[in-house]
Amino acid sequence: MLTPEQRAELIRLALEMRQRAYCPYSSYQVGAALLTEDGALYGGCNVENASYGGTICAERTAVVKAVSEGARRFSAIAVATANGGSPCGICRQFLYEFAPDLYIILVDSTGTVRAEYRLRDLLPDGFGATYLE
């Protein structure tokens, strides 16, 4: 479980990352803060693209940053949006690849916690590496 300090830092960083979002098409700023099992934090924001398909969500940005630095085991993520929105289906699958039991905190633009879940609750019977064995 998260310490109060880890929880507060995840929310703070997710809100900070939200302010860095590049979203000229949707105007929907999203920030994410990902916590590794060893306590490191990685932030990400959504980055839109005129082709739309080239857009990357905040959650996937954080994971890509972490993985590119050698991290592979994650325990929690905070996601900040205007209204406490939940990760999209692609992000759920992307997160599941690394952390099926990931703890997710959803906050709105004021930092108010709107929901908390385990990833398995958002993506029941998720598709993972065991299906490829």
N, C-alpha and C positions, 0 to 999 in steps of 0.2 A: 504494500500500500504506500501511497505517497505521504511524505511528511508535509506539514503545513507550509514549510518553506519551499519545498519543491513545487507544490501546488500553486503557491503565489507566484513563483518565478515562471512557471509554465504560462500562466495567465498573462503576466506582465509581458513576456516575450511575444506571445501570440498577438497581443494588442499592438505592440511595437511593429511587428512584421506586417500587420494589416495596413499600417500607414505607408508601407513601402510598396504596396501592390501596384501593379501596372495593369489597369483595367479600363482603357478608354472606350470599350465597346459595351460592356455590361454595367459599368460603374459599381460593381459589387466587389468590394474589397474583402479579401480573406487573408488572414494571417494564421500561421501554425507554429507551434513550438513542440518539438519532439524530444523526449527524454530517453536516453539509452539506459540499459540495465546497470551500467557502471557510473551513471550520474552526469554524463555529458549532455549538453543541450544543443539542438540545431533548430534554427528558425527558417521559415519559408513563407513566401507570399505567392499569390496567384500572378501569373504573367500571361496576359492575353496576346493574341496574334491576329492580324487581319484575316488570316485564312481560317480562323476559329479552331480548326483541328490541331493547329500548332500550339494551342493554349495549354499551359500546365497549371494545375491547381496548387494551392499552398501546401497541402499535405504531401503531395508527391515531390514538390521542391525540397521540403525538409528532409524527406527520406533520401532523395538523390544526393543531397549535400552530405548527409550522414554516411551513406554507403560509400561515397567517393572518398571519404576520410577514413574508411576502414571499419566503421560501425556496422553491426549486423543484428544486434539484439536490442529491442526497444520495449519499454515498459509503459509509457504514457504519452499522450499527445493532447495538447489544448488547441482548439480551433476557434478563432474569433471572426465573427461576421457582424453585420449590422443588427441581425435579429436572432443570432444563435443557431444558424443553419447547420445542418448535418453534412458530413462528407458525402460526396456523390458516389455512385456505384463504382466507377473506375478507381477512385481513391480507396474505397473499402477493399477492393480486391488487391490493390497495390500494397496497402498496409498489411493485409492478411498474409502476403508472401513472407513477411518478416516477423509478424507478431500477432498470431490469431487471438491471443488473449489481451491485446493492447487495451489499456484503460483510456477512454476518450472523455474529455471535458469540453463541452460546447458553451461558449460565452458570447454575449452580445457586445455591442460597441462600448458599453459602460463597464464591461468586465463582470457583469452579473452572470452567474452560472445558470444556464437555461436547461441543461440536461447533462447526465453522466451515464456512460454505458461501457460495457465491454464490447470489443469489436465483434465477438461471436454473436452478440445480441443484434447487431446491425447487419451482420452477414452470416445468418445461420447456414450450416452445412456448406461453408465456403470451400472453394476449389483451391487446393494446395498441392505441394510437391508429392504428397503420398498418393495422389491420383495418377501420377506419372510413373510410379514404380512398377 
